[in-house]
Amino acid sequence: MDKKPEDICPEPVAVPRSPTEPLAPPLFVSSVYRCRDPDEAERLLAGEEAGYVYRRDRHPNADMLADKCRQLHAAECAAVTSSGMSALALALLSQLMSGDHVVVSGQVYGATLELFTAEAARLDITSTAVDTCDLNETDAACTRQTRLVVAETIGNPLLRVADIARLAEIAHRNDARLLIDNTLASAMLCRPLQLGADLVVESLTKITSGHSDVVLGLLCGGQEAWQRVPGVSSRWGLASSPFDCWLALRGLGTLALRVAQASQSALQVAELLAADSRVEHVYYPGLAGHPDRALAAAQLAGQFGTLVTFTLRGGRKGAAGFMAGEDAIPFYPSLGELSTTLSHPESTSHRTLPAAQRQALGISPGTIRLSVGIERTETILDAVRRGLDMAEAVAAATD
Ligand SMILES: *Cc1c(COP(=O)(O)O)cnc(C)c1O
């Protein structure tokens, strides 16, 4: 047949087959896959036969990434979603229905708290926000309608550590499931399912991808909690982008090295800050004065994480000074980058809270949250020392 150029251009391309396998995973961007006949289409869509049909339901790059994460958490099931928030939405929508009640830590990520309180209320799901570090308060907040307890392995920015095993006991005694957001720990420091949690969420955007170029989420859990997960993900349209999955899988290759390097630097940064009189308080679970030091030592695989929070005596001016130098640690309101960055909770993550509530959480105008990167430890310590000098100079000059 003599094909015309106008027909050749739009024609589906034959993907080359090879008996040899590529080492790096291919990127599958196709939104749809060809079905041979109606019987095959039905079997594929019903999940009776392995294969792909439509990207919003499943795609190979999400499956490759989900399988790695499933192994990391020793989970039966894992799903990758378009963001950390969509993984949390997937947990909410798959586990709860109107009339249910959720107990949520008041110190979780701001958008998470809004999701499980304000957004959940619109679906007639009631909630109680508690301090999940207070196990009695958490237990007392559970009602006969409670189906989910939500907490974070390590909270931001004060880096309180959740006692996952005991929270799981409380949740199960009350006929509820425990959902743990493990974003700040990553699977390198903690595997919450091993400690009794029923579901784990991570924002892969942060430490796990680690290169500040993807937005993705992860939900892991056991078979019995999984029944509604694939259907909810498909119907509410929570699927991930193949390219983001491809990048995340690439970043994940160095996760162990990055977390080990940054965690050991973070401990030294915390010790340096704790010994400096210009610093009012340091929050780091590896320091002797931290309220969860012992729990962290037992639960976090011998490391204490890559974040360090501290409060400068110089208040907001001091904080601005810390960021002001030519080669200061840069202010990026996120975490888990390759390089050391910082954030300022008062003006970013916690800006919408009333000042009194911020104060009660321990966040003041001089509070800075460092996300320690993988530079040489001495390079990071030098940058912190320079920041402290600048903070002091700026606070003194404008007084
Ligand atoms: C960033 C973050 C999220 C939300 O993740 P996105 O990928 O930004 O949607 C949820 N929980 C924690 C602890 C986070 O730090």
Residues whose N, C-alpha, C, O or C-beta is under 5 A from the ligand:
A	BS01	LIG	S83 G84 M85 Y109 D181 T183 S203 T205 L216
